Amino acid sequence: MKKIVIFGAGDNAELARYYFENDEKYKNIYKVEAFTVQKEYIETDEFKGLPLVEFEQLEKKYPPEKFCLFIAIGYTSMNEVREKIYKNAKERGYKFVNYISSKANVFTNDIGENNFILEDNTIQPFVKIGNNNVIWSGSHIGHHGTIGNHCFITSHVVISGRCVIEDNCFLGVNSTLRDHIRVKYKTLIAAGVWISKDTEEYGVYLPPQSTKIDKKSTEIKIS
């Protein structure tokens, strides 16, 4: 059994442990041994019943020769925090594991490391996925597409065929990309946005605002 230390002490880390321990594809292969975060965030020596150790001193108890790492944190600062942890751990010799749900439909093997790919995703043939990405549940990644590194793709995102998502992008819930689009470095696409052409680096794309009318819901007839 491969032994894993999960970086994080929040919801994502708790979810990662649950998936590794309960997904039939993983539960007899990997064992989560501990959690780790930076010293400044440690207020107790355990998280969810497992040891919580200083990331800066991780090698002392969980050396890279014996333990793999899985980084389970979110999209803070356009994924820069997760990127820095990943690069730091890699420099210190740690190897990473993927979590790719057994309930996802994945038709490519061209997937890097430290990816968190949840249930009900469809990833079509000839897709390439880099390192350290989060693809939440229920999204569609179209054929011949490319996902770079350190991206966060939320739930029910539709990425049509032959799209390229560059590094450190964020795609919000229910956003949709037409085919042959390039989403450039550190693009932020908010929930419900339709993208029909290439984005700009560091671009922020918001949907039209909903309109509240001056009536109560009980006054509206829904036929």
C-alpha positions as CSV (number, residue, x, y, z in Angstrom):
1,M,0.0,0.0,0.0
2,K,1.3,3.5,-0.9
3,K,1.2,5.9,2.0
4,I,-0.1,9.4,1.5
5,V,0.2,12.7,3.3
6,I,-2.5,15.2,2.3
7,F,-1.6,18.9,2.3
8,G,-4.5,20.9,3.8
9,A,-6.7,21.0,6.9
10,G,-10.0,22.2,5.5
11,D,-12.9,20.9,3.5
12,N,-10.9,19.9,0.4
13,A,-8.5,17.9,2.5
14,E,-11.3,16.1,4.3
15,L,-12.9,15.3,1.0
16,A,-9.7,14.1,-0.5
17,R,-9.2,11.7,2.4
18,Y,-12.8,10.5,2.0
19,Y,-12.4,9.7,-1.7
20,F,-9.1,7.9,-1.2
21,E,-10.5,5.8,1.6
22,N,-13.9,5.0,0.0
23,D,-13.4,4.8,-3.8
24,E,-13.0,1.2,-4.7
25,K,-10.4,2.2,-7.2
26,Y,-8.1,3.5,-4.5
27,K,-9.0,2.3,-1.0
28,N,-6.9,-0.9,-1.3
29,I,-3.9,0.9,-2.9
30,Y,-3.4,4.1,-0.9
31,K,-3.5,4.8,2.8
32,V,-3.8,8.4,4.2
33,E,-1.4,8.6,7.1
34,A,-1.4,12.4,8.0
35,F,-2.3,15.9,7.0
36,T,0.2,18.8,6.7
37,V,0.0,22.6,6.5
38,Q,2.5,25.4,7.2
39,K,3.5,26.0,10.8
40,E,1.6,29.3,11.1
41,Y,-1.7,27.6,10.5
42,I,-1.3,24.8,13.0
43,E,-3.4,25.2,16.2
44,T,-3.7,21.5,17.1
45,D,-1.6,18.4,16.4
46,E,-4.4,16.5,14.6
47,F,-7.0,16.9,12.0
48,K,-10.0,14.5,11.6
49,G,-8.3,12.0,13.8
50,L,-4.9,11.9,12.0
51,P,-1.7,13.7,12.8
52,L,-1.4,17.3,11.5
53,V,2.3,18.1,11.0
54,E,4.3,21.1,10.0
55,F,4.9,21.2,6.2
56,E,8.3,22.9,6.8
57,Q,9.4,19.8,8.9
58,L,7.5,17.1,6.9
59,E,10.6,15.1,6.0
60,K,11.4,14.3,9.7
61,K,8.4,12.0,10.1
62,Y,7.2,11.5,6.6
63,P,10.2,11.4,4.2
64,P,9.7,11.5,0.5
65,E,11.3,8.1,0.1
66,K,8.4,6.5,2.0
67,F,5.4,8.9,1.5
68,C,3.6,10.4,-1.4
69,L,1.9,13.8,-1.2
70,F,-1.5,15.0,-2.4
71,I,-2.2,18.8,-2.3
72,A,-5.9,19.4,-1.5
73,I,-6.4,23.1,-1.3
74,G,-8.5,25.5,-3.3
75,Y,-8.0,28.4,-5.8
76,T,-6.7,31.2,-3.5
77,S,-4.8,33.9,-5.5
78,M,-5.7,32.4,-8.8
79,N,-4.3,29.0,-7.7
80,E,-0.9,30.5,-6.8
81,V,-0.9,29.1,-3.2
82,R,-1.5,25.6,-4.5
83,E,1.2,26.1,-7.2
84,K,3.8,27.3,-4.6
85,I,3.2,24.3,-2.3
86,Y,3.4,21.9,-5.3
87,K,6.7,23.4,-6.5
88,N,8.2,23.5,-3.0
89,A,7.3,19.9,-2.3
90,K,8.6,18.8,-5.7
91,E,11.9,20.5,-5.0
92,R,12.1,18.6,-1.7
93,G,11.8,15.3,-3.6
94,Y,8.1,14.4,-3.0
95,K,6.2,12.4,-5.5
96,F,2.5,13.1,-6.1
97,V,-0.6,11.0,-6.6
98,N,-3.7,11.7,-8.6
99,Y,-7.3,11.2,-7.5
100,I,-9.4,10.4,-10.6
101,S,-12.8,9.2,-9.5
102,S,-13.9,5.8,-10.6
103,K,-17.2,7.4,-11.4
104,A,-15.7,9.8,-13.9
105,N,-15.7,8.9,-17.6
106,V,-12.1,9.4,-18.6
107,F,-11.0,8.5,-22.1
108,T,-7.4,9.7,-22.0
109,N,-4.2,8.6,-20.2
110,D,-2.4,11.9,-20.8
111,I,-2.8,13.2,-17.3
112,G,0.0,14.6,-15.1
113,E,0.2,14.5,-11.3
114,N,-1.6,15.8,-8.3
115,N,-4.9,16.2,-10.1
116,F,-8.2,16.0,-8.2
117,I,-10.8,14.9,-10.7
118,L,-14.2,14.2,-9.1
119,E,-17.2,12.2,-10.1
120,D,-19.5,12.6,-13.1
121,N,-16.8,14.4,-15.2
122,T,-16.6,13.4,-18.9
123,I,-13.1,13.8,-20.3
124,Q,-13.1,12.8,-24.0
125,P,-10.3,11.2,-26.1
126,F,-7.1,13.0,-26.9
127,V,-7.4,15.5,-24.0
128,K,-4.2,16.4,-22.3
129,I,-4.2,17.5,-18.6
130,G,-1.1,18.9,-16.8
131,N,-0.3,18.9,-13.2
132,N,-1.9,20.2,-10.0
133,N,-5.4,20.8,-11.3
134,V,-8.8,20.5,-9.7
135,I,-11.7,19.5,-11.9
136,W,-14.8,19.4,-9.7
137,S,-17.9,17.2,-10.3
138,G,-20.0,17.1,-13.4
139,S,-18.0,18.9,-16.1
140,H,-17.3,18.2,-19.7
141,I,-13.8,18.4,-21.2
142,G,-14.1,18.1,-25.0
143,H,-11.9,16.1,-27.3
144,H,-8.4,17.2,-28.3
145,G,-8.5,19.8,-25.5
146,T,-5.6,20.8,-23.3
147,I,-5.7,21.8,-19.6
148,G,-2.5,23.3,-18.4
149,N,-1.2,23.4,-14.8
150,H,-2.6,24.7,-11.5
151,C,-6.2,25.3,-12.8
152,F,-9.5,25.1,-11.0
153,I,-12.5,24.0,-13.0
154,T,-15.7,24.0,-10.9
155,S,-18.9,22.0,-11.4
156,H,-20.9,21.7,-14.6
157,V,-18.4,23.6,-16.8
158,V,-18.6,22.8,-20.5
159,I,-15.3,23.0,-22.4
160,S,-16.0,22.2,-26.1
161,G,-13.5,20.5,-28.4
162,R,-10.0,21.6,-29.1
163,C,-9.9,24.3,-26.4
164,V,-6.7,25.2,-24.6
165,I,-6.8,26.3,-20.9
166,E,-3.5,27.8,-20.0
167,D,-2.0,27.8,-16.5
168,N,-3.6,29.1,-13.3
169,C,-7.1,29.7,-14.7
170,F,-10.4,29.6,-12.9
171,L,-13.6,28.5,-14.5
172,G,-16.8,29.1,-12.6
173,V,-19.9,26.9,-12.2
174,N,-22.0,26.5,-15.4
175,S,-19.5,28.5,-17.6
176,T,-19.4,27.4,-21.2
177,L,-16.6,27.6,-23.8
178,R,-17.2,27.2,-27.5
179,D,-14.8,25.0,-29.5
180,H,-11.2,26.1,-30.5
181,I,-11.0,28.7,-27.7
182,R,-7.8,29.6,-25.9
183,V,-8.3,30.6,-22.3
184,K,-5.1,32.5,-21.5
185,Y,-2.9,32.6,-18.4
186,K,-4.7,33.5,-15.1
187,T,-8.1,34.1,-16.7
188,L,-11.0,34.3,-14.3
189,I,-14.3,33.1,-15.8
190,A,-17.2,33.6,-13.4
191,A,-20.2,31.4,-13.0
192,G,-22.7,31.3,-15.9
193,V,-20.4,32.9,-18.4
194,W,-20.4,32.1,-22.2
195,I,-17.0,32.4,-23.8
196,S,-17.0,32.5,-27.7
197,K,-13.5,33.8,-28.4
198,D,-10.0,33.7,-26.9
199,T,-9.6,35.5,-23.5
200,E,-6.9,37.9,-22.5
201,E,-4.2,37.2,-19.9
202,Y,-5.4,38.1,-16.4
203,G,-8.9,38.8,-17.9
204,V,-12.0,38.7,-15.7
205,Y,-15.2,37.7,-17.4
206,L,-18.6,38.2,-15.6
207,P,-22.1,37.3,-16.7
208,P,-25.0,39.7,-17.1
209,Q,-26.6,40.6,-13.7
210,S,-29.9,39.0,-12.8
211,T,-32.8,41.4,-12.5
212,K,-35.1,41.5,-9.5
213,I,-38.6,42.7,-10.3
214,D,-40.9,44.5,-7.9
215,K,-43.3,41.6,-7.2
216,K,-43.4,38.8,-4.7
217,S,-43.0,35.2,-5.8
218,T,-46.6,34.4,-4.8
219,E,-47.8,37.0,-7.3
220,I,-46.3,35.2,-10.2
221,K,-48.2,32.5,-12.1
222,I,-46.0,29.7,-13.3
223,S,-47.9,27.8,-16.0
